[in-house]
Amino acid sequence: MPKMVFVNLPVENLDRSVAFYEAIGCTKDPRFSNDQAAMMVWSDTISFMLLTHPFYQGFTSKPIADAHAVSQALFALSFDSRAEVDAIMEAALAAGGREHHPPEDLGFMYSRAFEDPDGHGFGPMWMDVEAALSAMPQNQAA
């Protein structure tokens, strides 16, 4: 079985968040969804678990960060083309997301940035890996 990643995100309004994640290309898995949580499948191995604040709070004793005010994590999403990066960006904005910063075009890499309605940050990007490695000084790849 391939290793999977489940990104747990606290959300204020579950229905609004489900609609947003569907708009950017995720599919809701009803087997793992109810009135407190929704599993939004991004790929065969990556899913976003949208959890209402009371449900999320059951997993931690720490306060839930206000992602509109503080940065807790940034999620980079890779795509096969610049056009796909632009398409998800437009879908995110149309679904209630907010542009985080203008496009960045380095030639070998193109990225955009948006926040979901709860302020969680995403960076859709395309990269020509060989061109990126060639553009870096030797032994500088991070």
C-alpha positions, 0 to 999 in steps of 0.5 A: 500500500502506498504511503498516504498524507492526510492534512488536517485543517480546522475550518469555520464553516464545513459546507463552505470549505467543502465547496471551495475544495471541490472547486479547486479539484478535490473530491469529497469521500462520503465514507469519511465525511459527516457533519463534523469532518469531510475528507477531500481527496486531492490525489491517490495519496493525499487528502485534506481532512476538513474538521470543524473547530470543535472536532479539531480541538479534540485532537490537540490541547493547543489553541487553533491558530487563526490562519488569517493572522498567523502562518502555520503552514504553506502547502505547495501543489505541483502541476504539469503546466503553467496553464494548470497553475493559472486554472487552479488559481482562478478556480480558488479566487472564484470559490472565495479564496484570496490571492496571497501574492502576485505570480512568480515566474523564474523561467524554470519555475512558475508559482502563484499563491492563494488562501482558502476561506479559512486562511490556509495558504497554498502555492500551486506551482510548475517546475522544470526540474532539470532547468531548475537544477541547472540554474542553481550554483553547484551543490546549492539545491535545497 
